[in-house]
Amino acid sequence: KIKELSLEKIDAKKTTNKKLFVFVGRLDDSSKKVKRAINIAKEIKNVELWIIGDGPDKKMYEDYAKDLRNVKFFGKKTNPYPYMEKADYIILTSDYEGFPVTYLEAIVLSKPIITTIDVSDDEINIGACFAKIISKDENKMVKEVEKIISEGFIPKQIDFNLIQEKRKKKLEKIFDEVI
């Protein structure tokens, strides 16, 4: 369904000769720290940042990025997937998260992730397979992202059915031991 929805036409055009980073999420500085992503776009000239979402700190972020032509705000979208489909990287610069749905959406769309958090589990190793984990320290962050861009990164493909089967078997084993 995500792949199908990602094919919807949108008016937004990716800038040629720039790497497109897309952030999708709630614009809440207490955890999401989107200023970090904006700073990356400010410091790395060949980066464009699209921000999809809404939240209590949207205006603060818009004011912070008002002089940056390579940062665009699109607001909350019921279908963010066409924006994600155009991305070179999905970026999450949070201080903390549970397991972001955005990770799974990016994985389904075969988009590499740049993130400040690793929420890997037994079946999905985010840092090794699907993302590059960067520092939360803004001084290090820019250099790390520049390195990722120069080296490139192709995420692995994932078999969600296989993962579900493995998890199902683990649960069955747990229930068998209880009963």
MARBA-3410 file (N, C-alpha, C, O; in Angstrom, 1 decimal):
179
0.8,-1.2,0.0,0.0,0.0,0.0,0.9,1.3,0.0,0.6,2.2,-0.7 ~ 1.9,1.2,0.8,2.8,2.4,0.9,3.5,2.7,-0.5,3.5,3.8,-1.0 ~ 3.9,1.6,-1.2,4.5,1.8,-2.5,3.5,2.3,-3.5,3.9,3.2,-4.3 ~ 2.3,1.8,-3.4,1.2,2.3,-4.3,1.0,3.8,-4.0,0.9,4.6,-5.0 ~ 0.8,4.2,-2.8,0.6,5.6,-2.4,1.7,6.5,-2.8,1.5,7.7,-3.0
2.9,6.0,-2.8,4.1,6.8,-3.1,4.1,7.3,-4.6,4.9,8.2,-4.9 ~ 3.3,6.7,-5.4,3.3,7.0,-6.8,2.3,8.2,-7.1,2.3,8.7,-8.2 ~ 1.6,8.7,-6.1,0.7,9.8,-6.3,1.5,11.0,-6.7,2.6,11.3,-6.2 ~ 1.0,11.8,-7.7,1.6,13.0,-8.2,1.6,14.1,-7.2,0.5,14.3,-6.6 ~ 2.7,14.8,-7.0,2.7,16.0,-6.2,3.4,17.1,-7.0,4.1,16.9,-8.0
3.1,18.4,-6.6,3.7,19.5,-7.3,5.2,19.8,-6.9,5.9,20.4,-7.7 ~ 5.6,19.3,-5.8,7.0,19.5,-5.3,8.0,18.9,-6.3,7.9,17.8,-6.7 ~ 9.0,19.7,-6.6,10.1,19.2,-7.4,11.4,19.2,-6.7,11.7,20.2,-6.0 ~ 12.1,18.2,-6.8,13.4,18.0,-6.2,14.4,18.9,-7.0,14.4,18.9,-8.2 ~ 15.3,19.6,-6.3,16.3,20.5,-6.9,17.4,19.6,-7.5,17.9,18.7,-6.8
17.7,19.8,-8.8,18.8,19.1,-9.4,20.1,19.4,-8.8,20.3,20.5,-8.3 ~ 21.0,18.4,-8.7,22.3,18.5,-8.2,22.4,18.7,-6.6,23.4,19.2,-6.1 ~ 21.3,18.4,-6.0,21.2,18.5,-4.5,20.7,17.2,-4.0,19.8,16.5,-4.6 ~ 21.2,16.7,-2.8,20.7,15.6,-2.2,19.5,16.0,-1.4,19.5,17.0,-0.6 ~ 18.4,15.3,-1.6,17.1,15.6,-0.9,17.0,14.8,0.4,16.9,13.6,0.3
16.9,15.5,1.5,16.6,14.9,2.8,15.1,15.2,3.1,14.7,16.3,2.9 ~ 14.4,14.2,3.6,13.0,14.4,4.0,12.8,14.0,5.4,13.2,12.9,5.8 ~ 12.3,14.9,6.2,11.9,14.6,7.6,10.4,14.5,7.6,9.7,15.3,7.0 ~ 9.9,13.4,8.2,8.4,13.3,8.4,8.2,13.0,9.8,8.7,12.1,10.4 ~ 7.3,13.9,10.4,7.0,13.7,11.8,6.4,14.9,12.5,6.2,15.9,11.9
6.2,14.8,13.8,5.7,15.9,14.6,6.7,16.9,14.8,7.9,16.6,15.2 ~ 6.4,18.2,14.7,7.3,19.3,14.8,7.2,19.7,16.3,6.6,20.7,16.7 ~ 8.0,19.0,17.1,8.0,19.2,18.6,9.5,19.1,19.0,10.1,18.1,19.0 ~ 10.0,20.3,19.4,11.4,20.4,19.6,11.9,19.6,20.9,13.0,19.3,21.1 ~ 10.9,19.3,21.8,11.3,18.6,23.0,11.9,17.3,22.8,12.7,16.8,23.6
11.5,16.6,21.7,12.1,15.3,21.3,12.6,15.2,19.9,13.7,14.6,19.7 ~ 12.0,15.8,19.0,12.3,15.6,17.5,13.6,16.4,17.1,14.3,15.9,16.2 ~ 13.9,17.5,17.7,15.1,18.3,17.4,15.3,18.5,15.9,16.4,18.3,15.4 ~ 14.3,19.0,15.2,14.4,19.2,13.7,15.4,20.3,13.4,15.9,20.4,12.3 ~ 15.7,21.2,14.4,16.8,22.2,14.1,18.1,21.5,13.7,18.8,22.1,12.9
18.3,20.4,14.2,19.5,19.6,13.8,19.5,19.4,12.3,20.5,19.6,11.6 ~ 18.4,18.9,11.7,18.3,18.7,10.3,18.4,20.0,9.5,19.0,20.1,8.5 ~ 17.8,21.0,10.0,17.8,22.4,9.4,19.3,22.8,9.4,19.7,23.4,8.4 ~ 20.0,22.6,10.4,21.4,23.0,10.5,22.3,22.3,9.5,23.2,22.8,8.9 ~ 21.9,21.0,9.3,22.6,20.2,8.2,22.4,20.9,6.9,23.4,21.0,6.1
21.1,21.2,6.6,20.8,21.9,5.3,21.5,23.3,5.2,21.9,23.7,4.1 ~ 21.7,23.9,6.3,22.3,25.2,6.4,23.8,25.1,6.1,24.4,25.9,5.4 ~ 24.4,24.1,6.6,25.9,23.9,6.5,26.4,23.2,5.3,27.5,23.5,4.8 ~ 25.5,22.3,4.8,25.9,21.5,3.6,25.2,22.1,2.4,24.0,21.9,2.3 ~ 25.9,22.8,1.5,25.2,23.5,0.4,24.5,22.7,-0.6,23.6,23.1,-1.3
25.0,21.4,-0.8,24.3,20.6,-1.8,23.2,19.7,-1.2,22.9,18.6,-1.7 ~ 22.6,20.2,-0.1,21.5,19.5,0.5,20.2,20.3,0.5,20.3,21.5,0.7 ~ 19.1,19.6,0.2,17.8,20.3,0.3,17.0,19.5,1.3,17.1,18.2,1.4 ~ 16.3,20.2,2.2,15.5,19.5,3.2,14.0,19.8,3.1,13.6,21.0,3.0 ~ 13.2,18.8,3.0,11.8,18.9,3.0,11.3,18.4,4.3,11.6,17.4,4.8
10.4,19.3,5.0,9.9,18.9,6.3,8.4,18.7,6.1,7.6,19.6,5.7 ~ 8.0,17.5,6.4,6.6,17.1,6.3,6.1,16.9,7.8,6.6,16.1,8.5 ~ 5.1,17.7,8.1,4.5,17.5,9.5,4.0,18.8,10.1,4.2,19.9,9.5 ~ 3.5,18.7,11.2,2.9,19.8,12.0,3.2,19.6,13.4,3.5,18.5,13.8 ~ 3.0,20.6,14.2,3.2,20.4,15.7,3.4,21.8,16.3,3.4,22.8,15.7
3.5,21.7,17.6,3.6,23.0,18.4,4.8,23.9,18.1,4.7,25.1,18.4 ~ 5.8,23.3,17.5,7.0,24.1,17.2,7.2,24.4,15.7,8.3,24.8,15.3 ~ 6.2,24.3,14.9,6.3,24.5,13.5,6.7,25.9,13.2,7.7,26.1,12.4 ~ 6.1,26.9,13.8,6.4,28.3,13.6,7.9,28.6,14.0,8.6,29.3,13.3 ~ 8.3,28.1,15.1,9.7,28.3,15.5,10.6,27.8,14.5,11.6,28.4,14.2
10.4,26.6,14.0,11.2,26.0,12.9,11.2,26.8,11.6,12.2,27.1,11.0 ~ 10.0,27.3,11.3,9.9,28.1,10.1,10.7,29.4,10.2,11.4,29.8,9.3 ~ 10.6,30.0,11.4,11.3,31.2,11.7,12.8,31.0,11.6,13.6,31.8,11.1 ~ 13.2,29.9,12.2,14.6,29.5,12.2,15.2,29.3,10.8,16.4,29.6,10.6 ~ 14.4,28.8,9.9,14.9,28.5,8.6,14.4,29.5,7.5,14.6,29.3,6.3
13.9,30.6,8.0,13.3,31.6,7.0,14.3,32.1,5.9,13.8,32.4,4.8 ~ 15.5,32.2,6.2,16.5,32.7,5.2,17.1,31.6,4.4,18.0,31.8,3.6 ~ 16.7,30.3,4.6,17.3,29.2,3.9,16.4,28.8,2.7,15.2,28.4,2.9 ~ 16.9,28.9,1.5,16.1,28.6,0.4,16.0,27.1,0.1,15.2,26.6,-0.7 ~ 16.9,26.3,0.8,16.9,24.9,0.6,16.2,24.1,1.6,16.3,22.9,1.7
15.4,24.8,2.4,14.5,24.2,3.4,13.1,24.5,3.1,12.7,25.7,3.0 ~ 12.2,23.5,2.9,10.8,23.7,2.6,9.9,23.0,3.6,10.2,21.8,3.9 ~ 8.9,23.7,4.0,7.9,23.1,4.9,6.6,22.8,4.1,6.1,23.7,3.3 ~ 6.1,21.6,4.2,4.9,21.2,3.5,3.7,20.9,4.3,2.6,20.6,3.8 ~ 3.9,21.1,5.6,2.8,20.8,6.5,2.5,19.3,6.7,3.2,18.5,6.2
1.4,19.1,7.4,1.0,17.7,7.6,0.3,17.1,6.4,-0.5,17.8,5.7 ~ 0.7,15.9,6.0,0.2,15.3,4.8,-0.5,14.0,5.2,0.1,13.2,5.9 ~ -1.7,13.7,4.7,-2.3,12.4,4.9,-1.5,11.3,4.1,-1.5,10.1,4.5 ~ -0.8,11.7,3.1,0.0,10.8,2.3,1.4,11.4,2.1,1.6,12.1,1.1 ~ 2.3,11.1,3.0,3.7,11.7,2.9,4.6,10.9,1.9,5.7,11.3,1.6
4.1,9.8,1.4,4.9,8.8,0.7,5.4,9.4,-0.6,6.6,9.0,-1.0 ~ 4.7,10.2,-1.4,5.3,10.7,-2.6,6.5,11.6,-2.3,7.4,11.7,-3.1 ~ 6.5,12.3,-1.2,7.6,13.2,-0.8,8.8,12.3,-0.4,9.9,12.6,-0.8 ~ 8.5,11.2,0.3,9.5,10.3,0.7,10.1,9.6,-0.5,11.3,9.3,-0.5 ~ 9.3,9.3,-1.4,9.8,8.6,-2.7,10.8,9.4,-3.4,11.7,8.9,-4.0
10.7,10.7,-3.4,11.6,11.6,-4.1,12.9,11.8,-3.3,13.9,12.2,-3.9 ~ 12.9,11.4,-2.0,14.1,11.6,-1.2,15.3,10.8,-1.5,15.2,9.6,-2.0 ~ 16.5,11.4,-1.3,17.7,10.6,-1.4,17.9,9.9,0.0,18.5,8.8,0.1 ~ 17.5,10.6,1.1,17.6,10.1,2.4,16.4,10.6,3.2,15.9,11.7,3.0 ~ 16.0,9.7,4.1,15.0,10.1,5.2,15.9,10.4,6.4,16.8,9.7,6.8
15.6,11.6,7.0,16.4,12.0,8.2,15.5,12.1,9.4,14.4,12.7,9.4 ~ 16.0,11.6,10.5,15.4,11.8,11.8,16.5,12.2,12.8,17.5,11.5,12.9 ~ 16.3,13.3,13.5,17.3,13.9,14.3,16.9,14.0,15.8,17.2,14.9,16.5 ~ 16.0,13.1,16.2,15.4,13.1,17.5,16.5,12.8,18.6,17.5,12.2,18.4 ~ 16.1,13.2,19.8,16.9,12.8,21.0,16.5,11.4,21.5,17.3,10.6,21.9
15.2,11.0,21.3,14.7,9.7,21.7,13.5,9.4,20.9,12.8,10.3,20.4 ~ 13.2,8.1,20.7,12.0,7.6,20.0,11.7,6.3,20.6,12.5,5.6,21.2 ~ 10.5,5.8,20.3,10.2,4.4,20.4,10.8,3.7,19.2,12.0,3.7,19.0 ~ 9.9,3.1,18.4,10.4,2.6,17.1,9.6,3.4,16.1,8.4,3.2,15.8 ~ 10.3,4.4,15.4,9.5,5.3,14.5,8.9,4.6,13.3,9.6,3.8,12.6
7.7,4.8,13.1,7.0,4.3,11.9,7.7,4.7,10.7,7.7,4.0,9.7 ~ 8.2,5.9,10.7,9.0,6.5,9.6,10.1,5.5,9.1,10.4,5.4,7.9 ~ 10.7,4.8,10.1,11.7,3.8,9.7,11.2,2.8,8.8,11.7,2.5,7.8 ~ 10.0,2.2,9.2,9.4,1.1,8.4,9.0,1.6,7.1,9.1,1.0,6.1 ~ 8.4,2.8,7.0,8.0,3.4,5.7,9.2,3.6,4.8,9.2,3.3,3.6
10.3,4.1,5.4,11.5,4.3,4.6,12.1,3.0,4.1,12.5,2.9,2.9 ~ 12.0,2.0,4.9,12.5,0.6,4.6,11.7,0.1,3.4,12.2,-0.5,2.5 ~ 10.4,0.2,3.5,9.5,-0.3,2.5,9.8,0.4,1.1,9.8,-0.2,0.1 ~ 10.1,1.7,1.2,10.4,2.5,0.0,11.9,2.4,-0.4,12.3,3.1,-1.4 ~ 12.6,1.6,0.3,14.1,1.4,0.0,14.9,2.7,0.0,15.7,3.0,-0.8
14.5,3.5,1.0,15.2,4.8,1.2,16.2,4.7,2.4,15.8,4.2,3.5 ~ 17.4,5.1,2.2,18.4,5.1,3.3,18.0,6.1,4.3,17.4,7.2,4.0 ~ 18.3,5.8,5.6,17.9,6.6,6.7,19.2,7.2,7.3,20.2,6.5,7.5 ~ 19.1,8.5,7.7,20.1,9.1,8.5,19.4,9.5,9.8,18.4,10.2,9.8 ~ 20.0,9.0,10.9,19.3,9.2,12.2,20.2,9.3,13.3,21.4,8.9,13.3
19.7,9.9,14.4,20.5,10.0,15.6,20.2,8.9,16.6,20.8,8.9,17.7 ~ 19.2,8.1,16.3,18.8,7.0,17.3,18.9,5.6,16.6,18.5,5.5,15.4 ~ 19.2,4.7,17.4,19.2,3.3,16.9,18.3,2.5,17.8,18.5,2.3,19.0 ~ 17.2,2.1,17.2,16.2,1.3,18.0,16.0,-0.1,17.4,14.9,-0.6,17.2 ~ 17.2,-0.7,17.1,17.2,-2.0,16.5,16.6,-3.0,17.5,16.6,-2.8,18.7
16.1,-4.1,16.9,15.6,-5.2,17.7,16.2,-6.5,17.1,17.1,-6.4,16.3 ~ 15.8,-7.6,17.6,16.4,-8.9,17.2,16.3,-9.1,15.7,17.1,-9.8,15.1 ~ 15.2,-8.6,15.1,14.9,-8.9,13.6,15.3,-7.7,12.7,15.7,-8.0,11.5 ~ 15.3,-6.5,13.2,15.5,-5.4,12.3,16.7,-4.6,12.9,16.6,-3.9,13.9 ~ 17.9,-4.7,12.3,19.1,-4.0,12.7,19.2,-2.7,11.9,19.7,-2.7,10.8
18.7,-1.7,12.5,18.6,-0.4,11.8,20.0,0.1,11.4,20.2,0.4,10.2 ~ 20.9,0.2,12.3,22.2,0.8,12.0,23.1,0.0,11.1,23.8,0.6,10.3 ~ 22.9,-1.3,11.1,23.7,-2.2,10.2,23.1,-2.3,8.8,23.9,-2.5,7.8 ~ 21.8,-2.2,8.7,21.2,-2.6,7.4,20.5,-1.4,6.7,20.4,-1.4,5.5 ~ 19.9,-0.5,7.5,19.0,0.5,6.8,19.3,1.9,7.1,18.8,2.8,6.4
20.2,2.2,8.0,20.5,3.6,8.4,21.9,3.8,8.7,22.7,2.9,9.0 ~ 22.3,5.0,8.7,23.6,5.5,9.2,23.2,6.3,10.5,22.5,7.2,10.4 ~ 23.8,5.8,11.6,23.6,6.5,12.9,24.6,7.6,13.0,25.8,7.4,12.9 ~ 24.1,8.8,13.2,25.0,10.0,13.4,24.9,10.5,14.8,24.0,10.2,15.6 ~ 25.9,11.3,15.2,26.0,11.9,16.5,24.9,12.9,16.7,24.4,13.5,15.8
24.5,13.1,18.0,23.5,14.1,18.3,24.3,15.5,18.5,23.6,16.5,18.7 ~ 25.6,15.4,18.5,26.4,16.6,18.7,26.5,17.3,17.3,27.0,16.8,16.3 ~ 25.9,18.5,17.3,25.8,19.2,16.0,27.1,19.5,15.3,27.2,19.7,14.1 ~ 28.2,19.6,16.1,29.5,19.9,15.5,30.0,18.7,14.7,30.7,18.8,13.7 ~ 29.7,17.5,15.2,30.1,16.2,14.5,29.1,15.9,13.4,29.5,15.3,12.4
27.9,16.2,13.6,26.8,15.8,12.7,27.0,16.2,11.3,26.9,15.3,10.4 ~ 27.4,17.4,11.0,27.6,17.9,9.7,28.7,17.1,9.0,28.5,16.6,7.8 ~ 29.8,16.8,9.6,30.9,16.1,9.1,30.5,14.6,8.8,30.9,14.1,7.7 ~ 29.7,14.1,9.7,29.3,12.7,9.5,28.3,12.6,8.3,28.4,11.6,7.5 ~ 27.5,13.6,8.1,26.5,13.6,7.0,27.3,13.8,5.7,27.0,13.2,4.7
28.2,14.7,5.7,29.0,14.9,4.5,29.7,13.6,4.1,29.8,13.3,2.9 ~ 30.2,12.9,5.0,30.9,11.6,4.7,29.9,10.6,4.1,30.2,9.9,3.2 ~ 28.7,10.5,4.7,27.7,9.6,4.2,27.3,10.0,2.8,27.2,9.1,1.9 ~ 27.1,11.3,2.5,26.8,11.7,1.1,27.9,11.3,0.2,27.7,10.8,-0.9 ~ 29.2,11.6,0.6,30.3,11.3,-0.4,30.5,9.8,-0.6,30.9,9.4,-1.7
30.3,9.0,0.4,30.5,7.5,0.3,29.2,6.9,-0.3,29.3,5.8,-0.9 ~ 28.0,7.4,-0.1,26.8,6.8,-0.5,26.4,5.7,0.4,27.2,5.2,1.2 ~ 25.2,5.3,0.4,24.7,4.2,1.2,23.4,3.7,0.6,22.5,4.4,0.3 ~ 23.4,2.3,0.4,22.3,1.6,-0.1,21.7,0.7,1.0,22.4,-0.2,1.4 ~ 20.5,0.9,1.4,19.9,0.1,2.4,19.6,-1.3,1.9,19.4,-1.5,0.7
19.7,-2.3,2.8,19.3,-3.7,2.4,17.8,-3.7,2.2,17.0,-2.9,2.7 ~ 17.4,-4.7,1.4,16.0,-5.0,1.3,15.5,-5.9,2.5,16.3,-6.6,3.1 ~ 14.3,-5.8,2.8,13.7,-6.5,3.9,12.6,-7.4,3.5,11.8,-7.0,2.7 ~ 12.5,-8.5,4.2,11.4,-9.4,4.0,10.5,-9.4,5.2,10.8,-10.1,6.2 ~ 9.5,-8.6,5.2,8.6,-8.4,6.3,7.9,-9.7,6.7,7.6,-10.0,7.8
7.5,-10.5,5.7,6.9,-11.7,5.9,7.7,-12.7,6.7,7.3,-13.3,7.7 ~ 9.0,-12.8,6.4,10.0,-13.6,7.1,10.1,-13.1,8.6,10.1,-13.9,9.5 ~ 10.2,-11.8,8.8,10.3,-11.3,10.1,9.0,-11.6,10.9,9.1,-12.0,12.1 ~ 7.9,-11.4,10.3,6.6,-11.8,11.0,6.6,-13.2,11.4,6.1,-13.6,12.5 ~ 7.0,-14.1,10.5,7.1,-15.5,10.8,8.0,-15.8,12.0,7.6,-16.6,12.9
9.2,-15.2,12.0,10.1,-15.4,13.1,9.5,-14.9,14.4,9.6,-15.6,15.5 ~ 8.9,-13.8,14.4,8.2,-13.2,15.6,7.1,-14.1,16.1,6.9,-14.3,17.3 ~ 6.3,-14.6,15.1,5.2,-15.5,15.4,5.7,-16.7,16.2,5.1,-17.2,17.1 ~ 6.8,-17.3,15.6,7.3,-18.5,16.3,7.8,-18.2,17.7,7.7,-19.0,18.6 ~ 8.5,-17.1,17.9,8.9,-16.7,19.2,7.8,-16.6,20.2,7.8,-17.1,21.3
6.7,-15.9,19.7,5.5,-15.8,20.6,4.9,-17.1,20.9,4.5,-17.4,22.0 ~ 4.8,-18.0,19.9,4.2,-19.4,20.1,5.1,-20.1,21.1,4.5,-20.8,22.0 ~ 6.4,-20.0,21.0,7.3,-20.6,22.0,7.0,-20.1,23.4,7.0,-20.9,24.4 ~ 6.9,-18.8,23.5,6.6,-18.2,24.8,5.3,-18.7,25.4,5.2,-19.1,26.6 ~ 4.3,-18.7,24.6,3.0,-19.2,25.0,3.0,-20.7,25.4,2.3,-21.1,26.3
3.7,-21.5,24.6,3.8,-22.9,24.9,4.5,-23.2,26.2,4.1,-24.1,26.9 ~ 5.5,-22.3,26.6,6.2,-22.5,27.9,5.3,-22.1,29.0,5.4,-22.6,30.1 ~ 4.3,-21.2,28.8,3.5,-20.7,29.9,2.3,-21.7,30.1,1.9,-21.9,31.2 ~ 1.9,-22.3,29.1,0.7,-23.2,29.2,1.2,-24.6,29.5,0.4,-25.5,29.7
END
